[in-house]
């Protein structure tokens, strides 16, 4: 239990740090989501009963289990699509952090 809490807190800190480091978009300008820098290791993995319950998974190269960043799009689960910025994805994979983007 203590290990799970430590892992969760670590993931939250990593996600907050990466989000803070991302470049901010100009106000009032909406850009199309950028395509990931590389194809997912496992694309369109179903995780629930609905058509939109799919996720893309990128596994970091490692002989050991890795931490995972879960990217949840905005839109209140009624709009949006699974996505992860190419720079964020590259930074995670280079740091040995696997990534998952869910819809």
C-alpha positions as CSV (number, residue, x, y, z in Angstrom):
1,X,0.0,0.0,0.0
2,X,2.8,2.4,0.9
3,X,4.5,1.6,-2.4
4,X,1.3,2.4,-4.4
5,X,0.9,5.7,-2.6
6,X,4.5,6.6,-3.3
7,X,4.2,5.7,-6.9
8,X,1.0,7.7,-7.3
9,X,2.6,10.8,-5.6
10,X,5.6,10.4,-7.9
11,X,3.5,10.2,-11.0
12,X,1.5,13.3,-9.9
13,X,4.7,15.3,-9.3
14,X,6.2,14.2,-12.7
15,X,3.0,15.1,-14.5
16,X,2.8,18.5,-12.8
17,X,6.4,19.3,-13.6
18,X,6.1,18.3,-17.2
19,X,2.8,20.3,-17.6
20,X,4.4,23.4,-16.1
21,X,7.4,23.1,-18.5
22,X,5.2,22.8,-21.6
23,X,5.0,25.8,-23.8
24,X,1.9,27.9,-23.4
25,X,-0.3,28.5,-26.4
26,X,-1.2,32.1,-27.4
27,X,-4.5,33.2,-26.0
28,X,-7.4,33.0,-28.4
29,X,-5.5,30.7,-30.9
30,X,-6.7,27.1,-31.1
31,X,-4.4,24.7,-32.9
32,X,-5.1,21.2,-34.0
33,X,-3.6,18.6,-31.7
34,X,-0.1,17.6,-32.8
35,X,0.4,14.0,-33.8
36,X,2.6,11.9,-31.5
37,X,6.3,11.8,-32.5
38,X,6.1,8.0,-32.9
39,X,3.4,5.4,-33.3
40,X,2.1,3.8,-30.1
41,X,3.5,0.4,-29.0
42,X,-0.1,-0.7,-28.6
43,X,-2.7,1.5,-30.4
44,X,-6.5,1.5,-29.6
45,X,-6.4,-0.9,-26.6
46,X,-10.0,-1.3,-25.3
47,X,-10.4,-0.6,-21.6
48,X,-14.2,-0.5,-21.2
49,X,-17.5,-1.5,-22.7
50,X,-18.0,1.6,-24.9
51,X,-16.7,2.3,-28.4
52,X,-14.7,5.4,-27.1
53,X,-13.1,3.4,-24.3
54,X,-9.8,3.1,-26.0
55,X,-6.2,4.1,-25.2
56,X,-2.9,4.3,-26.9
57,X,0.1,2.9,-25.0
58,X,3.8,3.8,-25.5
59,X,6.2,1.6,-23.6
60,X,9.6,3.0,-22.5
61,X,12.5,0.7,-23.3
62,X,13.4,-1.0,-20.1
63,X,14.1,-4.4,-18.6
64,X,12.3,-3.3,-15.4
65,X,8.8,-2.0,-14.9
66,X,8.5,1.7,-15.6
67,X,6.4,4.6,-14.2
68,X,3.5,5.5,-16.4
69,X,2.2,9.0,-17.3
70,X,-1.6,8.9,-18.1
71,X,-2.7,11.6,-20.4
72,X,-6.4,12.5,-20.0
73,X,-7.8,15.0,-22.6
74,X,-9.9,17.9,-21.6
75,X,-13.6,18.0,-22.4
76,X,-15.3,16.6,-19.4
77,X,-15.4,13.1,-20.9
78,X,-17.9,14.3,-23.4
79,X,-15.6,15.9,-26.0
80,X,-12.0,15.6,-27.0
81,X,-9.9,12.6,-28.1
82,X,-6.9,10.6,-26.9
83,X,-3.8,12.7,-27.4
84,X,-0.4,13.4,-26.0
85,X,2.0,16.2,-27.2
86,X,5.0,14.9,-29.2
87,X,7.4,16.8,-27.0
88,X,5.9,15.4,-23.8
89,X,5.9,11.9,-25.2
90,X,9.5,12.1,-26.3
91,X,10.6,13.5,-22.9
92,X,8.7,10.7,-21.0
93,X,10.1,7.9,-23.2
94,X,13.7,9.3,-22.9
95,X,13.3,9.5,-19.1
96,X,12.2,5.9,-18.9
97,X,8.5,6.8,-18.4
98,X,5.9,4.9,-20.3
99,X,2.8,6.9,-21.5
100,X,-0.9,6.2,-22.0
101,X,-3.4,8.5,-23.7
102,X,-7.0,7.6,-23.1
103,X,-10.4,8.6,-24.6
